[in-house]
Amino acid sequence: MIRPIDGENYELGLKGEYLDGALNASIALFQVNQKNRSRAVRDVSECQVGTSCSEASGEVRSRGVDMELQGALRPNWQVGAGYTYTNTEYIKDNTYEKGDRFNTLLPEHMFKLTTIYRFLGDWENWRVGANFYRQSRMYSTAEQSGTTQDIEQKAYSLVDLIVGYKASKNLDFQLNINNLLDKTYYRGISNSATWAWESYGEPRSVRMTARYTF
């Protein structure tokens, strides 16, 4: 049995509203110190049952920053952006060196940009928007009886597109095209040298919705 996680969390944040409410911003710095975090055993031949098992880690520290901006460049043009950086590393452990990354199955960097623009004049019932997402690489290294297997998902970007039309006061249509460029990528990767469960992210998809309000 793995002992319960023991640790402490620290966070310092700031939120503000600027330009008469047209811009909202927030930033948070955080640090999490923990012991006994569960991790996959690196050499799966040590597992007594199955092809993967877990053990308790030593002391692990997570540090990072989370930033977000939401605002209007114009009354009819909304923009939002967010960025998260998380560095999780070993401070003291019997297997890994100080400074080694704890969990390489999650990205260190994530960035998202969203925008929606509503037309004016004769086109005032129309709107267009887009989402952009990018994350850094993920990888894992697994061993079994001296055999090493490396699995990697390099950094990738995704683009979504939105087109909307307000047909009347009560009826609204919206077309969403997700993964516009039909990017092929792994949404998750495994840490097993014998049984891989890498899962693909969703390919390009199109969804049309109609909303009627009473």
Protein Blocks (a to p, Z undefined) as FASTA:
>chain_A
ZZddddddddddddddeehhpaccdddddddddehiacddfblmlpmgdjbdcddddddd
dddddddddddfbfklccdddddddddddfbdfkbcghiafblmbcfbdcddddddddeh
jllmpccdddddddddddddddeehiacdddddddddddddddddfblkbccddddehkl
opacdfbdcfbfkbccbdcdddddddddddddZZ
